[in-house]
Amino acid sequence: SKKSVRYANYSYFGHMWELYAFWVWIPKFLQEVHSRTNPGISVNLYFSMGTFLVFVFGALGNIIGGKVADNIGRTKFNIIMLVISGFNSLIIGFFLNNAVAALLIAIIWGLTIVPDSPQYSAMISELSNPAYIGTALAIQTTFGFALSNISIWLLPIIINLTGWTYGFMFLAVGPFFAIFSLMKLRNEPDSQLIAQGRK
């Protein structure tokens, strides 16, 4: 396969390393925040409301993100989202004792961790041989979800070893690798195929 397709896939895999582990474990993190801070509302209300807001803002991010990516370029948009989401994974654990800040960071993380997903599918479609687009997308999705299962399984092990303060930092490996892969992709000549040159 072309280098550009491989780099797009590598970046997607880094994104998937972070995404589903975040979705699966952020409710448990918010429960832990509640147990430490007792913010004056029930634990069920705090973590269920928090989880709901994480997903709602993620959905809004997808809608708005598509328009922004069309304007500034797919790879550029994804790099920005990955920088923000990766940064959140590094800092959120330090706010275990601040219910408001932890929830706010979780929402920002939810907002920025999702919108790059559709851009990867679009990039693969634009960069692949038209005869093999379906196969290329199937490979991308299959390996991406397989990788996400590994990070979902590993994250609680890391948390048990390091505690919540440092546990989510483990996910930052994904965005870092994804950003590196996108930078490599931008240097490929056929990256001009992305969004008719608006890469």
Secondary structure, 3 states (H helix, E strand, C coil): CCHHHHHHHHHHHHHHHHHHHHHHHHHHHHHHHHHHHCCCCCHHHHHHHHHHHHHHHHHHHHHHHHHHHHHHCHHHHHHHHHHHHHHHHHHHHHHCCCHHHHHHHHHHHHHHHCCHHHHHHHHHHHHCCHHHHHHHHHHHHHHHHHHHHHHHHHHHHHHHHHCHHHHHHHHHHHHHHHHHHHHHHHCCHHHHHHHHHCC
